[in-house]
């Protein structure tokens, strides 16, 4: 399974941005999808995950601001990011795994190449 992320870029504080990730195919080991992020000098952090049935989970720093969704027919997951602030600056990695729990714990079977999101103050 290959994950191809798109979107990302440079925005200002308070702006919105959407990133997406398309999986080449869906298997039982890639049914859950989500996003992790890593900022320079910081540990990797859970952002959001979504199950095949549409159950969603969010990391505390993004709750209420980010929304994860998926189009199962297209094997694509989306992350809508609102009210961005400089603390959201990071490389965002698309991740897929058998269960959302593995993504919440910062793990995953398949990883995308990462897309840079930079929020200027």
Buried (B, 14 or more C-beta within 10 A) or exposed (E): BEBBBEBBEEBEEEBEBBBBBBBEEBEEBBBBBBBBBBBEEEEBBBBBBBBBEEEBBBBEBBEEBBBBBBEBEEBBBBBBBBEBBEEBBBBBBBBBBBBBEBBBEEBBBBBBEBBEBBBEE
